[in-house]
Amino acid sequence: MNIKWSEHIATAVSPDGYPSGGVPEIAMVGRSNAGKSSLINFLTQRKSLARVGNTPGKTRVINFFGVENKLILVDLPGYGYAKVSESEKRKWSKIIETYLNNRNQLCGIIMLVDIRHKPTQHDIIMYQWVVSMGKPHIIVATKADKIARAHHQKHIKEIRKTLDLVPGIPVVPVSTTKKTGFIDVWREIEKIVPDLNITGSKDGQKDNK
């Protein structure tokens, strides 16, 4: 399996900067240190398509990344970073809220949480917001290499309980370091965007390695 084309196509803080056209969009939300940029690089098989900062909370804009001219991955500003002023937090919240509530091309949401830790109150509030929008969504549990594989299900169970996930909402453990979870995430995205077919199988059930 190989993604032949992906690129950064726009940066915006308001709707007038969003890309035009009707390409489906999947938005990524998560805490400032959840690893959204790393996940975008992982999913596009690019080392530095999205900038990975050493300091959480530096992404203050929305970045749009095109994939195969069939999908746009949208990196929204992270939330929950303590060292940011309240006024700055409100500004970022407005950027996120405006996009999520008004973007017609938005067809699904990926919410990132750190598999090692119980979701925070910020995560719970964000997830309640995601649910209220009524969009298909996926939970990606990042940094899965930091705990033993045998403990994954225990931590996933804690995530499900804390966020009060209904049955059927996928929680996918991912390690961008160990390169695990790649196919699993794309399969879930394909369920939201059926014409995408990144995994090389029409029904998304077979790997094309």
VENSUL-V968453 format. One record per backbone hydrogen bond with DSSP energy under -1.0 kcal/mol. CO is the residue of the C=O (numbers start at 1). NH is the residue of the N-H. E is the energy in kcal/mol with one decimal. If there is no record, write none. Layout:
BEGIN
CO:NH:E
CO:NH:E
END
This chain:
BEGIN
5:68:-2.6
7:66:-2.5
10:64:-2.8
12:62:-3.2
14:17:-2.2
15:18:-1.4
24:72:-2.1
25:107:-2.7
25:108:-1.1
26:74:-2.8
27:110:-3.3
28:76:-1.7
29:112:-2.9
30:79:-1.3
31:34:-2.1
35:39:-2.1
36:40:-2.3
37:41:-2.3
38:42:-2.2
39:43:-3.0
40:44:-2.0
41:46:-2.3
62:12:-2.5
63:75:-2.9
64:9:-2.8
64:10:-1.2
65:73:-2.9
66:7:-1.7
67:70:-2.4
67:71:-1.4
71:67:-2.9
72:26:-2.5
73:65:-2.5
74:28:-3.1
75:63:-1.9
79:32:-1.7
81:84:-1.3
85:89:-2.4
86:90:-2.2
87:91:-1.8
88:92:-2.5
89:93:-2.6
90:94:-2.0
91:95:-1.9
92:96:-2.4
93:97:-3.1
94:98:-2.6
95:99:-1.8
96:100:-2.7
97:101:-2.3
98:102:-1.2
99:103:-1.8
103:106:-1.1
105:25:-2.4
108:27:-2.2
109:138:-2.3
110:29:-2.6
111:140:-2.6
113:142:-2.4
114:117:-1.5
120:124:-2.3
121:125:-2.5
122:126:-2.5
123:127:-2.8
124:128:-2.3
125:129:-1.7
126:130:-2.5
127:131:-2.8
128:132:-2.0
129:133:-1.1
131:134:-1.3
136:109:-1.9
138:111:-2.9
139:172:-2.9
140:113:-2.3
141:174:-2.8
142:115:-2.1
143:146:-1.9
144:147:-1.0
148:151:-2.1
149:152:-1.6
151:155:-1.9
152:156:-2.8
153:157:-2.5
154:158:-1.5
155:159:-2.1
156:160:-2.7
157:161:-2.3
158:162:-2.7
159:163:-2.5
160:165:-2.1
166:169:-1.7
170:139:-2.5
172:141:-2.3
174:144:-2.4
175:180:-1.9
180:175:-2.1
181:185:-2.3
182:186:-2.1
183:187:-2.6
184:188:-1.6
185:189:-2.3
186:190:-2.5
187:191:-1.1
189:193:-2.5
193:196:-2.0
201:204:-1.4
END
